[in-house]
Amino acid sequence: MKKILSLILFAALFAGGCSKTPSPGTSSTTTTLQNVNLDDVEFVSALVSFTTCDELLSYLKEQAVARVGPYGLDAGGWYGPIGILRMEEGMMMAEPEMALATDSDASMAEGVDYSGTNVQEVGIDEPDIIKTDGSRILVLSDNEFHFIDVSGTTPELKDSLSFDGHWPREILFSGDRAFVLASSDIETIYYEDVADESADIAPGYGGYWRNLSSIIEIDLSNPYELSIVNTLTLDGSYVSARVVNGVARIVMSTPMNQLPFVYPQNEAGEENAEKFNKEIISGTTLEDWLPGYFFESSNGTSSQGLIADCSNIHYPTEFAGFSTLSVVTVGLDSSLETPDATAVLADGQTVYASNSNLYVATTSYLDPILFENDESLWEDASDNYATSIHQFDVSDSDATTYMASGSVDGHLLNQFAMSEHEGHLRVATTLGGPWGFRDDSESKVSVLVRNGSDLEIIGEVGDMGRGERIFSVRFVGDTGYIVTFRQTDPFYTVDLSEPSNPVVRGELKITGYSGYLHPLSDDLVLGIGQDATDTGQTTGAKVTLFDVSNLDQPVALDSWITSGGSSAVEWDHRSFLWWPASELAVLPFNDWYSNFSGAVALRISDGTITEVGRIDHQDESSDPVDPVCDLVDEEILAEFLGSADGRTAMLCEADTYPEMDGHWCEYYPSDLAAVWAEEEGFGSDIVPENKMITICHPEEYVWMPQIERTLIIGEQLWSYSFDRLQSNDLGSLERLQVVKL
């Protein structure tokens, strides 16, 4: 087991100069700030590129000076330490052998011989906690990366890597390279002696935590000795990633660095505090505003700088805040290098990609400068909630290019609310903010097309789900399926064949809702969610098969309903598995009422849903559990417990705290047990000083690990839970093999 130690001295990047960026100076270009009101503001319009770093820095300073006050800027956010990744030798799990053969791998086809990650768009891969190519399974579990060889008759855990100071989140995988996307944080300390009692001002906080993210390249060529070859650490929070034609686009969102602002001690000090804060802004450099990177290779080379060149940073003509949205291009068929990125001075939250474009959506920025003289505008802004969308061209494998921006009314549910078809972006939104239900809310679909650097709306259709909000969306070709919910589940079909004139064709009302929609064919859609009462109270998991062959009259053909429980598929589509060859849908399912946690297999055939079986990760043991220590005398047991009732009382070595399978245990150290024995007349010497009494009770409730993912390789159904991989026979669901991680 090898460890990756997180010791990056990343703060130096923000304190010193940047090799990619010239020394800041005074720009010859200035920006005039005008007084505007909310009615005049377009939340997002065309973006403009900077021609020089001086121009970029001047822009940021001018925007900040115009908005800073006695209490600083509202740049907020929780930040959090990392730096140079250092690899440490560890023990190999077995003697090195020849690397796994790759000839057989070439004959393995995804969707035929094995299942891949359940993705939104065919051919557009998404990162996940588990990946396979049919002969290898890579999995992140308990802060570790594991390599399992499943090419032979017996699966074998070859090697593992442990991450210290990082929180690995997802994997991208190609050939003999894996890229782990991890999160970490760093503490930045600054000290500014600007307190002035006579001016009624005081210094702000002396430091803050800042989120960081790392792309960690792992060499898989020797499965017995995995190694880290390159690490790219980026300033900011990882949002998501997509792989188009073997090239990953990794999306980051980075707030500006916190600055050492001062704060007034009372109202009289506000003027002086604002003056100090403007002076602080005037002394900033680009590193104070923009995200940086630190790159380290296992060969000892390293570099640092800003994530994107100034010429690849864009800004909206309507100010969109001080955050930076970065799209980093990483070719998976070659070694990791310093970042190639394009960036926008805006935020980013939701990612969708087609074969040619990547879209990043976020809540539209509301400029505080608009509300200085009229606080009531905040209420209007909430009623007119909007979402900004940025488009990037990803058709070129060597670069990512910003193309256009636009906005739509309302908020998005998730990535499935966006879909591109024949050059048109379809976006499903619920009007208003993403919190609770509003009686006057409705949902709509907007169709956008790029016109120069603008994403323009060319068609809309609304009035769906009055008083409800969207719970699931799926676009398939020129059709959209939308589920809204509050008390009942209206399932809408939307005809998008004429982009400028989308039409709601059908509406089907049933109880409950679908949280995820999966197209099985041109005429069938499967919905996974919850059943509910007529008043909207959810009652348990529900899977519904919809016939959409007639868009005007969608029909619910069949449903699988339980009396409780839920499936993670509702909120994580990657946990769903559909295997057309066997007409089999597999989904994680947990029901605390019936004490079941595992996965359920459903056969979808001839318009019906049939449960064919369940699998779990509960250890199988029919043998009685033997005591782990010497038993206590039965007389003492009866006195101590009052009644045995199947419980086991033992004398165990002090401070060992043993456990028994299928039992929960309580412990009585020798001093406490001796006091009890003395009081009961047994004499204190009945419990030796080096012993403790351990009482173990049979568990009425047996904990069952939660299955998070399932996949198919050949004729085996593999499943993953917290520290375990398991294979079951695809036909009978009989348990075959278990790999403990």
N, C-alpha and C positions, 0 to 999 in steps of 0.2 A: 504494500500500500504506500503510495507516494503522496506527499502533501504539497500544495501550492500555498506559499506564505504571502500574504498581502502586506507589503511594506512600502507602498509607493509614496514617495515624497512629492506628492502632486501639487501641494500648495505653492511651491516655488514657481510654477507656471503662471500663477496669477499675480505673483509679486514682482516678477522680473519681466524683461523684454521678451519678445517673441521673434524667432528667427524668420517666420514666414511673413511678418508684418513690419513695414518700415516704421521708423519713429514718427509718431503722430505730429502733425503740424496744423497749420490753419488752412482751412479749405477756402477756395475762391468761390465756392457755391454756397449760398445760404438758403434757408427755408423760412418763409414768412408764415407765422402762426396767426390764424384768423379766429375771431369769435364765431362760433357756429352753434346752432341748436339741434336738438335730436332729430327733428323732422327733416333736416337738410343732410343728415349723415347717411351715406351708404356704408354698411359695416365693412365690406371688403370690396375693393376694386382692383384695378390693374396694379401689378408690382413693378418696381423700377430697380434696376441694377445700379450698384455703385461703381464708379470708374476708378477711384483711388481709395486707399485706406484713410487718407486725410479727410476725404469727403464723408466717409462712413462715420468716423469719429466725431466730426463736426455735427453731423445729423443727430447722433445720439446725445451729444451734450446739449444741443439746442432744444431737443424734445424734453430732456430731463430738467433743464433749467426752467422751462416753461411750466413744468408740473410739480416741481419740488416745493415743499412747504416747510413749516417749522417742525413737522414731524416726519420729514423725509419723503421718500417715494413709496407708493404702495406696490413694491416689487415682490413682497411676501413669498410665502412658500416655506416648507420644511426642507432643510438641507442636511446633508449628512456627510473611516479614513481610508484612502488607498494610496498606492504608489507603485514602485517598481516590483513586479512579480518575480520572486526568486524561486527556482525549482530546487527541491531537496531530494536526494536519493532516498529510495525506500526499498523495502523488501519485495522481491518479485513473488508472485503467487505460485509460479512453477518455473522449472528450468526452461530457458528459451528454446523454441523449436522453430521450424520453418514457418514463415508467415502463411496465413490462410491463402489457399489458391484462389485466384480471381477468375479463372476460365469458367468455372461453374457459375460464378456470379453474373457473368455476361448473359447467360441463358435464362436468368431469373427475370421475370417481367412483373412489374407492379400491376396489380389488378387482375393478374392471371395466376401467378405463383404465390403472391403475398399481397397483403393490403398495406397501403401507405396511410399517411395522416389524412383524416377526413377534412378536406379543404373546401373553400367556398367556390373557387373556380377551377375547373379541370386544367391541369398543367401548371398551375401557380402554387408552388409549395409554400407551406407555412411552418414556422418553427414549432416544436413541441417538446415535451419532457421525455418522449421515447421515439426512437427511429429504428427502422430496419431496412435491409436490402434483401431479405430472404435468407441470408446465411449468417448475418450478424445482427444483434440487437444492442443498441446503445440506449442507456437510460440514466436519467438523473433521479437519485433517491437519497434523501437524508443528507444533502449537501455533498454528495459524491457522484462521480461519473463512472459508470460501469460498462464494460465490454463483455458481452456474452456471445460465445460461438454456438450457433444452433445448426451448423452445417452437417453435423454427424448425427448418430443415433441418440447420443446423450449430450444435452446442453452443458456447456462449461463456462464458468465465470473466469475469464482470462486474467484481467487486471482491473484495477480501480484507481481513480484519482480523488483525493480529498481536497476541498477548498476551504482555506482559512481566511477570514476577512472578506470573503465574497459570498454572495448568495446566488448560486447558479439557477437560472430560470428556465432556459429553453435551449434546444439543440438545432443546429443546421448541419447537414451531413452530405458529403459527396466523396465517393471513392475512398481514399485512405486519409481523408481529412474530416475532422469534426470541428465545428465552431460552437463553443458554448457561450451563450449570451448571459452575462452575470451582472448583478448589481452590487454596489458597495457605497461607501460614503467617506467623506473627509471633513475634518474640522479645520476651519481657517480662522486664525487669530489675528486681529489687528488692534493696535493701540494708538490712540490719538489723544494727545494732551490738549484738548480744546475746551475743557470745562472753564467757565468764567462765571464765578459767583456774582460779580457785579453786574454782569449782563443777563443774569437770571437764566443761564443755560447750563446743561449738563451733558456729558458724553453719552452716546448710545451704548449698545452692547459691544463687548470687546471681541466677539467672534460668533461664528455660526457653523452649522453642519450643512454640508452640501452633497446632494446625490451625485454619484458617479456610476458609470456603466462600463463593462469590459467585454471585448470580443476576444475569446481565448481559443487559439488554434491548437488542436491536439493531433499529433501524428499517430495514426492507427496502423501503420505498416507492420509493426511488430506488436501483435496483440498481447504478448506476455510482458511487454515493457512499454506502456503508453508514455508519451512525453509531450510536454508543452514546448512548442517551437516559437510561437510569437504571441504577444499580447498587446492589444490596442485598447487603451483606457480613454474613455470619452467623458467629458464634463456634461452631466445632465442625466435625465431619466430615460431609460429605454421604453419606447412606446410599443413597437411591434416591428415585424420584418416580413418581407415577401421575397420569393425566389422566382425570377422570370428568366428562362433560358439559361439556367446555371449561374445567374448573377443575383446576389442578395442585395436588397435595398433595406437598410436598417434605419429606422426612424427614431430620432432622439428629440426630446423637448427639454430646453435648458432655460431656467430663469436667470436674470442678470445676477451678478455677484451682489451681495449686500455691501453697502458702503458705510463707513464709520460716521453716520449722521449724528448730529447732536439734537437734543430735545429741550424745549423750554421748561423751566421749573414752575412757571406760572404764566398767566396771560401776558404779563409785561415783557416776558422774554421771547415772545413769538417772533418779533421782527428780527432780533439778533440771531435767533436760531435759524431762520430762513436764510439770512445772509451767509452764515457759516456753511450751511448745506449747499448753497449755490457755489461757494468757493471750493468745497470738496468735489463737486461735479466738474468744475473747470479744470481740476488737476488729475482727472481720471485718464486712463489709457484704454485702448481697445480690449486689453485683457480683463478689465473691470466689467466689460459689458458682454463679451462674446465667449462662447464655449471653447475650451482648449482640449488638447489630446496629449497623451504620453504613450509612445510606442517603444516596446522592448522586445528584442529577439534573444533566443537562447544562445546565439553566438556572441553575445555581449554588447551588441550595438543598440543604441537607443536614440530617440529624438523626441522633441516636443514642439508644440506650436498651437495655432488656432486650427479648429476643425476644418474650416473652409477659408479659401482665399477671399479677399475682399471683393474681387470681381464676381465671385459666385454667391454673394450675399445680396438679397433683394429686400425691398421694403414696400409696404402698401402706401398708396397715395393718401389713404386715410389711416392715420396712426393706429397700430394694432398692439401696442404694448412693448415691453422691453425683453420679452422672452425670445428665444431663438429656436426655430424648428429646423432641424438638420436631417438630410437624407444622405446616408453614407453608403457608397457603392463598394461591395466586396465580391470579387470573383471567387467562387468556391472551388474552381479547378486549379487555383494557384495559391501561393503562400500569401499570408496576410502582410500588408504593407501600411505605410502611413496613410491617413484617410484621404479619400477622394470624395468630396462632399459638396453639395449645394445647400444653401440655407435661406430661410425667410425670417424676417423679424416679426414673428407671430408665434402662437402656441400651436400644439398639435395633440390630438387625443385619440382619433379613430382612423384606422388605416384600411384601405381597400386597394387591390391591384387587379388590372386586366393584363392581357398579353402585351399591351403597348403603353399603358399609363398607370401611374400610381397616384392615388388621391389620399390626402390627409385632411380630415375635418376637425373642427374645434369650435367651441362656443365663441361667438363673435365678441370681440373686445369692445367694451364700453369705456370710452375715454373719460376719466374723472373730471377732466377740464370742462366737459360739457355740463356738469352738474353743480359747478361751484356756486351759481346764483339761484338755482332752482332744484332743491332736493326732491321735489315731487316727480321729477323726470325719472327717478329710479323706478318708481312704480310703473310708469309707462314703458320703461325699458324691459321690465319683467314680463309685461303683457305682450311685448313685441320681441320676444326671445328669438334669436337668429343663430344660424350655424354658418361658419366660414368654411370654404373648401378650396384647397390648393391642389393643382394638377402638375405632375412631373412626368416627363417623357422618359420611359425606361426601355424603349425599343433598342437603344444602342447599348451593347454589352460593355462598352468602355466608359460610359458616363451617364449621369442623371441630369436632366435639364429641366429647369422650371419653365412651365408653359403658361399657366393662367390661374386666375382665382375668381371665385364668385361666392354668392351666399344664398341661402334658402331660409324661409321662415321656419321657426320651431326647432326642435331638437331631434337628434338621431338616437335610435336604440342601441345599435352596434354596427359592426362592419357590414352586415347583411342589408343594412338600410341603403347601401350604395351598390350600384351595378352598372357596368358599361356594356352597351350592345350597339354595334355598327356605328361607333363614333358618338353615341348619345349616352350621357350619364343620367341614370335614373336615381332619384333620392326620395326616400320615404321619411316623413317627419310627422311628429305630433306638435301642434301649435302650443306655445307657452313653454315654461320651464320644465325640466325633467324631474319634478318633485310632485308626488301625489296626483290626484285627479281634479280636474276643473269641469264644472258643468257646461261651460261654453267652449271646451276644447274640441278639436277635431283633428283628424289625420289626413294627410294628402301625399300625393306623389308629384314631384317636379321633374321635368326633363330639361337637362342643360346641354349646351353644345359650346365648344370653344369658338370665340370670335376674337382673333388677335390674342391679347393677353387677358381677355375677360371670359369667364364662364357665364353665358347668358341663358336665362330661362326661356324656353321656346314653347313649353306646354305644361299645364298643370291640371290636376283633378283632385278634388277634396271632398269634404262632407262625409268622411268615413269615421264611424265610431264616435258620435256625439257624446261628450261627457266621459269618454274612455281614452285610453292611450295604447299605443302599439306595443304588443308583446312579442311578435315575431314577424319577420319579413323574408321573402325569397323571390328573387327575380330569375326567371328561366326564359331565355330567348326574348321574345317580345311580349311576355306575360309577367305580371306581378301577382304575388299572393301575400295578403296582409291580414294579420290577426290582431284585433283590438280586444280589450277586455276591461270590464269593471264588475259586471254581474254575470253577463253571458259572453259567449265567444262568437262575435261576427267574423266569419272567414270570408274575405273579399277576394274576388278575382278582378284584375285590372288589365285591360287590353291596351298595350303600348305599341301596337303595330304602326300606328300613325303618331310619331313622336310629338308633333305639334298639337295633337288632339287626343290625349289619353282618356280612356273611358272606363268607369267602373261597370263591369258587366254583370257580376253576380254577388249575392250575399247569402251566406248560410249561418243561421244562429243555432248554436248548441251550448250546452252548459260547459263550464270550465274554459280552458284556453290551451293553446299550443305555444310553448316557449321556443321551439325550434322546428323549422320546416325543412324536410328533405325530399327532393324530387326523386322518385323511383323510376319514372318513365315519363313520356310526354303526357300521359293521362292520369298519373297517380302521384299524389304527394302525401308523405307521411308527416304527421304532427306529433311532437312529444311535449307533454306539459302536465297539467293538473286538471282533474275533474273538480266540479264545484256545485254547490247548491244553487237554487234559483236566486238567492240573495248575494251570491258571489263568494261564499265561504268555501275555500278549497278543501277537498276531502281526501285526496290521494293521487298517485300517478295515473296518467292517462295517455294512451297512444291511439291516434285516430288515423284511419286511412281515408283520404279524400279522393273522390273521382272528379277530375277537372276536365274531362273530355268535352263537356258542354260548359263554356265559361259563363253562360247565363244562368245555369242551374247546377252549381257544385253540389256534390252529394257526399255525405259521410257513409261509407260502405260498412265499416266495422270499427270497433274500438276494443282495446284491452285496458281494463280499469282495475285498480287495486283499492283496497279499503284504507290505504295509508301510504306513506312513503313518497319519495321523489327520485328523480334522476338528474345527475349533473349535466346531462345533455341540454337541459333547459338553459344553462348559462355558459356551457363550454362545448361547442360543437365538435371539438376534436375527440371528445370521449365517446362519440357515436360511431358505430361500425355497421356498414351495409355491404353484404357480400352477395351480389346478384346471382352468382353461380349456384348458390344454395338457397336463394330467396330468404336470406337470414339477416335479421337486424339484431344487433347486440348492444345493450345499453347498461351502464352501471345503474344499480337500483339499491336504495337503502330504505328500510322501513323499520323504524325504531319500535313501533308498536308490536310487530311480529318478530322482532329480534332477528331480522335478516339484513345482511349487508353483503353485496356481491354484484352479480350481473345477471340479467335475464336475456334469454334468447327467444326471439319471436320469428315465426315463419310467416311471411307475407305472400300469400298465394291465392289466386282465384277470388280476389276481393275480400279475403278474410285475414284476420290476425289470430294466430294460434301460438300460445306459449308452449315451446318444445322443451324447456328446461331452464335450470338455473345453475350457476357455478358460484362458489365462494372460496375464500382463502383460509378457512378455519382448519387448523391442524386436525387430522384424523387420528384418533387413538381410542381403541376399544379396551385397552388394558387398564386395570385399576391403578390408581396413582399410589405409589408407596410413600410412606412418610420419609421426609428428608433428614430427620434427626431421631434420636431415641424418644420413644413415647413416654409421657408422664404416667405415673401410676393411676389406674382407673379411679381409685377413691379420691385422690387429689383432683383429678379431672372433674368428677362430679361435684365436688365442693367448689372448685374454682369457677365452673361454668353454670352450675345449677342443674343443667341437663346437657348431655353430650350432643344430641340432635345431629349426628353425623359429622360433628366437628372433630378435628384432630389436634391434641395438645402434645407438644414436644419440648424436650430440653435440648436446646441448640447451643453451639458455641457463642459466647458473648460477641455482640457487634457484627454478626454475620448477616442477619435479616434474610433468611432463606425464603424461597417461594415454592409453592406447589402448583402444578398445572391444574387449571379448573377450580382454583380456590383463591380467596383473598385472605391475607394473614395480618394479625396484629401481634405486637411484640411487647414483652415485659422484661426489662433489664433485671439483673440479679438483685440489685438493691431494692427495687420496688417489689419484686416477687418475694423477696425474703421478708419484707415488712408484712406483706399479706399472709405469708405462711406462718409467721410468728403470731399474728393476730388470730388466725384460725386454729391455733393450737398444734400445728404440725411441726413447729420448731424451725428457726431460720436456716438451719443447716440443711434443710431439704432441697434448697436451691444453691448449688455450689457457686462460688464467686465468679468462676469463669464460664458460667452458663446463663442462659436467658430462656424464659418460657415463651414459646411461640404457639399461638392458637390460629389454626387455619380453618376457614369456613367454606363449604361448597358454594360455588357461584351459581345463583339462580339465573343471572344474566351473563352469558358468555360473549365477550367482545369478539367481533368479527371484523377483520381488516376491510377497509373500503377499497374496492377495485376502482381505479382511476382511468385505465385504458385497456382496450382489447385490440388484438390484431390477429391476422390469419397468416400462417406460413404452411403451405402444402395442405395437409389434412389435419392440421392442429390449430386449435384456438388458443392463443396466448393471452394472458391477462397480467396486469401489473397492479400491485398495491404497494404500500409504503416501503417495505423492505423485501419484496418478494416478486418473482416471476413464476408463472405456473402455466403449464400446457394441459389442455383437455382435448379429447378426441372430438373432432368437428362434428361427427355424426351422432355419437352417443352422449357426448359431453362428459364422458368418464374422465376422471383426473388421471393424468399420465405422469408428469414430472414436475418437480418443484426446484427452483433455484433461489436460495437465500442470498440476499445482497448485503 
